[in-house]
Amino acid sequence: METGRRTVVKAVLWNLLGLTVMALVGFAATGSMALGGGMAVVNAALGFVVYLIYERIWTRISWGRVQP
């Protein structure tokens, strides 16, 4: 089973990566770093919350796990 702390660290790192990629995509699409960055921040914040919920739900599902 995964700890809550590990889930949070994974979510933070994943969202930093996503924030960077989304900022670049937003900048490429709009030509504005402010608008692209704003879009990336909103996306990262929503994604972070959804990812945490998603991971915590999956920690409660035993399907597909192999017991040591």
Rosetta constraint file for C-alpha pairs under 8 A:
AtomPair CA 1 CA 59 HARMONIC 6.42 0.50
AtomPair CA 2 CA 6 HARMONIC 6.56 0.50
AtomPair CA 2 CA 7 HARMONIC 7.02 0.50
AtomPair CA 2 CA 59 HARMONIC 6.69 0.50
AtomPair CA 3 CA 7 HARMONIC 6.45 0.50
AtomPair CA 4 CA 8 HARMONIC 6.29 0.50
AtomPair CA 4 CA 56 HARMONIC 7.63 0.50
AtomPair CA 5 CA 9 HARMONIC 6.30 0.50
AtomPair CA 6 CA 10 HARMONIC 6.12 0.50
AtomPair CA 7 CA 11 HARMONIC 6.11 0.50
AtomPair CA 7 CA 52 HARMONIC 6.78 0.50
AtomPair CA 7 CA 55 HARMONIC 6.81 0.50
AtomPair CA 7 CA 56 HARMONIC 7.64 0.50
AtomPair CA 8 CA 12 HARMONIC 6.13 0.50
AtomPair CA 8 CA 52 HARMONIC 6.80 0.50
AtomPair CA 9 CA 13 HARMONIC 6.24 0.50
AtomPair CA 10 CA 14 HARMONIC 6.04 0.50
AtomPair CA 11 CA 15 HARMONIC 5.99 0.50
AtomPair CA 11 CA 48 HARMONIC 6.05 0.50
AtomPair CA 11 CA 51 HARMONIC 6.48 0.50
AtomPair CA 11 CA 52 HARMONIC 6.55 0.50
AtomPair CA 12 CA 16 HARMONIC 6.17 0.50
AtomPair CA 12 CA 48 HARMONIC 7.09 0.50
AtomPair CA 13 CA 17 HARMONIC 6.41 0.50
AtomPair CA 14 CA 18 HARMONIC 6.21 0.50
AtomPair CA 15 CA 19 HARMONIC 5.78 0.50
AtomPair CA 15 CA 44 HARMONIC 5.64 0.50
AtomPair CA 15 CA 47 HARMONIC 7.11 0.50
AtomPair CA 15 CA 48 HARMONIC 6.23 0.50
AtomPair CA 16 CA 20 HARMONIC 6.27 0.50
AtomPair CA 16 CA 44 HARMONIC 7.65 0.50
AtomPair CA 17 CA 21 HARMONIC 6.35 0.50
AtomPair CA 18 CA 22 HARMONIC 5.88 0.50
AtomPair CA 18 CA 40 HARMONIC 7.95 0.50
AtomPair CA 18 CA 44 HARMONIC 6.69 0.50
AtomPair CA 19 CA 23 HARMONIC 5.98 0.50
AtomPair CA 19 CA 40 HARMONIC 5.33 0.50
AtomPair CA 19 CA 41 HARMONIC 6.52 0.50
AtomPair CA 19 CA 43 HARMONIC 7.51 0.50
AtomPair CA 19 CA 44 HARMONIC 5.62 0.50
AtomPair CA 20 CA 24 HARMONIC 6.38 0.50
AtomPair CA 20 CA 40 HARMONIC 7.60 0.50
AtomPair CA 21 CA 25 HARMONIC 6.23 0.50
AtomPair CA 22 CA 26 HARMONIC 5.83 0.50
AtomPair CA 22 CA 36 HARMONIC 7.50 0.50
AtomPair CA 22 CA 37 HARMONIC 7.72 0.50
AtomPair CA 22 CA 39 HARMONIC 7.54 0.50
AtomPair CA 22 CA 40 HARMONIC 5.00 0.50
AtomPair CA 22 CA 43 HARMONIC 7.85 0.50
AtomPair CA 23 CA 27 HARMONIC 5.99 0.50
AtomPair CA 23 CA 33 HARMONIC 7.47 0.50
AtomPair CA 23 CA 36 HARMONIC 5.16 0.50
AtomPair CA 23 CA 37 HARMONIC 4.81 0.50
AtomPair CA 23 CA 38 HARMONIC 7.90 0.50
AtomPair CA 23 CA 39 HARMONIC 7.19 0.50
AtomPair CA 23 CA 40 HARMONIC 5.01 0.50
AtomPair CA 24 CA 28 HARMONIC 6.10 0.50
AtomPair CA 24 CA 36 HARMONIC 7.13 0.50
AtomPair CA 25 CA 29 HARMONIC 6.07 0.50
AtomPair CA 25 CA 36 HARMONIC 7.21 0.50
AtomPair CA 26 CA 30 HARMONIC 5.98 0.50
AtomPair CA 26 CA 31 HARMONIC 7.76 0.50
AtomPair CA 26 CA 32 HARMONIC 7.75 0.50
AtomPair CA 26 CA 33 HARMONIC 7.55 0.50
AtomPair CA 26 CA 35 HARMONIC 7.12 0.50
AtomPair CA 26 CA 36 HARMONIC 3.78 0.50
AtomPair CA 26 CA 37 HARMONIC 6.81 0.50
AtomPair CA 26 CA 39 HARMONIC 6.70 0.50
AtomPair CA 26 CA 40 HARMONIC 7.08 0.50
AtomPair CA 27 CA 31 HARMONIC 4.97 0.50
AtomPair CA 27 CA 32 HARMONIC 5.29 0.50
AtomPair CA 27 CA 33 HARMONIC 5.13 0.50
AtomPair CA 27 CA 35 HARMONIC 7.26 0.50
AtomPair CA 27 CA 36 HARMONIC 4.55 0.50
AtomPair CA 27 CA 37 HARMONIC 7.28 0.50
AtomPair CA 28 CA 32 HARMONIC 7.94 0.50
AtomPair CA 28 CA 36 HARMONIC 7.91 0.50
AtomPair CA 29 CA 36 HARMONIC 7.76 0.50
AtomPair CA 30 CA 35 HARMONIC 7.12 0.50
AtomPair CA 30 CA 36 HARMONIC 6.60 0.50
AtomPair CA 31 CA 36 HARMONIC 7.78 0.50
AtomPair CA 32 CA 36 HARMONIC 5.91 0.50
AtomPair CA 33 CA 37 HARMONIC 5.63 0.50
AtomPair CA 34 CA 38 HARMONIC 5.99 0.50
AtomPair CA 35 CA 39 HARMONIC 6.17 0.50
AtomPair CA 36 CA 40 HARMONIC 6.22 0.50
AtomPair CA 37 CA 41 HARMONIC 6.18 0.50
AtomPair CA 38 CA 42 HARMONIC 6.34 0.50
AtomPair CA 39 CA 43 HARMONIC 6.16 0.50
AtomPair CA 40 CA 44 HARMONIC 5.97 0.50
AtomPair CA 41 CA 45 HARMONIC 6.10 0.50
AtomPair CA 42 CA 46 HARMONIC 6.26 0.50
AtomPair CA 43 CA 47 HARMONIC 5.89 0.50
AtomPair CA 44 CA 48 HARMONIC 5.90 0.50
AtomPair CA 45 CA 49 HARMONIC 6.55 0.50
AtomPair CA 46 CA 50 HARMONIC 6.26 0.50
AtomPair CA 47 CA 51 HARMONIC 5.85 0.50
AtomPair CA 48 CA 52 HARMONIC 6.23 0.50
AtomPair CA 49 CA 53 HARMONIC 6.39 0.50
AtomPair CA 50 CA 54 HARMONIC 6.04 0.50
AtomPair CA 51 CA 55 HARMONIC 6.03 0.50
AtomPair CA 52 CA 56 HARMONIC 6.16 0.50
AtomPair CA 53 CA 57 HARMONIC 6.20 0.50
AtomPair CA 54 CA 58 HARMONIC 6.38 0.50
AtomPair CA 55 CA 59 HARMONIC 6.34 0.50
AtomPair CA 56 CA 60 HARMONIC 6.95 0.50
AtomPair CA 57 CA 61 HARMONIC 7.03 0.50
